Amino acid sequence: MSQFSAGCLTFRPAAGLIFGWMSQFSAGCLIFRPAGLIFGWMSQFSAGCLTFRLDVSIFGWMSHFSSNLLNFRLDVSIFGWMSHCLSSWFNFRLDVSIFGWMSHFLSSWFNFQLDVSFFVQLV
């Protein structure tokens, strides 16, 4: 899975799934995020001036919560379908995963993000 965010605040080149571990790296003014996928549990942590994120995946269900000054995010994955909603002053995000295909779209004043996953279902 490759991820790319172009905007004033975010640049994220890649995410990889290797041996059950998922690593994500965001390089930019405000965001750094590592992530791990272990035994069906996914934890993500964003350290920066504006972002803190915790993601959990349990038995195919994924819940995301981002709490900070600018962002609120709630993501839910049910039965292979993943919907994302990011509500804040600056951001709105809608992500959909269907049958192993994942498309991401992030539209805001500062960000445009398009992520595509082929042949792998992210849960």
N, C-alpha and C positions, 0 to 999 in steps of 0.2 A: 504494500500500500504506500503510495506516495502522496504527500500532502504539500500544498503550496498556498501560502497566504501573501498577497501583495497589498500593501497599504502603508500608511504612515507609521503604524505601530507594530506591525507583525510581519515576520517572515519565517516560515516553517518549511524546510525543504523535504523532510522525509520522516517516515515511521516504518519500522520493520518488525515483523513477527518471527522470532527465531527461538525454536525449542520451548515454546510456551511463554517466552518473555517478549514483551513489546516495549520498544524504546521509542520515545518521541523527543525531539529536540526543537525548540523554538528559539531562533536567534533574532533579536531585535532590541529595541530600546527598553522594552518593559517585560518581556516574557522569556522564561526558561522553564521547560516542563519535561521531566522524566516520567516514564510510565512503566509499570510492570504487570504482566499477566501471569498469574500463578494459580494453577489448579482451579481454573474457572473464575477466580477473583481478579479483578482489575483495579489497581489503585493508581491514581494519577495525582501529581502534586505540581503546582505552578508557583514558583517563587519569583516575585518581581514587585515592582512598585504598586501594581494595581490588581494583581490576580492571585487568587487562591482557588484551587479546584480539587475536588475529591470525587472520584468515579468508582463505582462498585458494580461488579457483575456477579450475579448469583443465579445459577441454574437457568441460564439463558435470559435472565432479566438484567437490564443495565439501567442504573439510575445515576444521573450526574447532577452535581450541585456546585455552582460557582458563586462564591460570596466575596464581594469587594465593593469598592466605591462606585464602580461603573457597570458591573455585570451581575446578572442573575441568569442562571441556566438550568434548565430541567430537561433531561434526556431520558427516554424510556425505550427499551427494546422488549418486544413481546412476540414470541413465536417467529423469530427471524425478521420481524419488521422493526426498524429503528426510526423513531421520530425525535427530532431535536427542536427545542425552542429556546432561543436566547433573547431575553428581554432586558434592555437597559437604556440608558440615555442615548447610546451610540450604536447599538448592535441589534440586529435581528438575524437569526440563523435557523434554517430549515434543512435538516438532513434526513434522507430516506434510504433505508437498506431493504432491498427486495431480492430474494433468491440468490444471495451471495454477492449481489452488486450493491455497492454503496456510493451514493452521490451526495456531495455536500455543497451547499450554497450559502455563503455568508454575505449579506448586503448591509452596508452601513455607511456612515460618512467616511470612515477611515479604512474599511476592510472589504476585500472581495476574496473569497476562498472557494476553490473548487477542488474537491477530493474525490478520487475514484478508486475503488477497490474491486479487483477482478479475481474471480475464482476462490475467494476467501470470504467467509462470513465473519464480520467482526461482532462479537457478542461480549 
